Amino acid sequence: MSRSIKKGPFVDPKLLQKVKEMQKSGQKKVIKSYRRSSTITPEFVGLTFTVHNGNKFIPIYVHEGMVGHKLGEFAPTRIFRGHPGLKSEASTG
Amino acid sequence: MIINKNMYALGTIGRSYGVRGQFKFKSFIEYKRRLLTLKKIYIGPDDKTVKQYEVYDVRLTRDGIIIKLREINDRESAKALNGQYLFVTEEDVVKPPEGHYYIHDIIGCAVTFGRKKLGKVIDVHRKHEGFAQDIWVIEGKPEIWIPVLPHYIKKVDIKKKKIAVQDVEGFLE
């Protein structure tokens, strides 16, 4: 079930405050966050976040195409390393 | 035949196709049209024991990539190659455009941030794995993950195996 339109998208207030402060000051520091469920708003564009994936902080540079998605979508919690027992493949060419 | 050159695998040989010695090809590379320029290739179970072949024809079809070699002219010979790797030598590897690098060139490069040595690149995570952009993983405890973006990468010297990064304080914490 999708989120009510009346409520609007969820954006973590503390995170949004940090983003606004960053935009005001014009600094481009990396913002560390655990808020995977926070929606990316247009204010986030051009900033870099490190979002926790349960193990470590994953760097995410936000561009226009990411607006409307959640931060957690870009910090995968599992990394596929290939099926066991298969030979590793070189990628080149 | 043993060749003392660096070999780069482009893919594996699949099942035979037709009766004239053609076979299907499972490519590792993203830019498939590069295969149309192949002339001299090497096939073998590993990069140490390979045999040289001349490419007669390469077709990119909806069913996949079909290759015909000049030396292979019947179905049985094509069948014998099934599962082996197709290699090219270092000279035949296509140079990437400026600002683009092969993963095997990046891995092992020493990364410096100002005067501080961060360590060597041990892995590269690609965008299609679900990340927002490509990420270089630098050795250490904990590992340092740096996004591959122009404003963080200052200089890349593949020959000297050195990479200089900038403004990465936020990733070091």
Interface residues (C-beta under 8 A of the other chain):
Chain A: K28 K29 V30 I31 K32 T48 T50 K56 F57 I58 P59 I60 Y61 V62 M66 F74 A75 P76 I79 F80 E89 A90 S91 T92 G93
Chain B: Y8 A9 L10 S27 F28 I29 E30 Y31 R34 V88 V93 V94 Y102 I103 H104 H125 E129 G130 F131 A132 Q133 I135 P142 E143 W145 I146 P147 L149 H151 D167 E169 G170 F171 E173
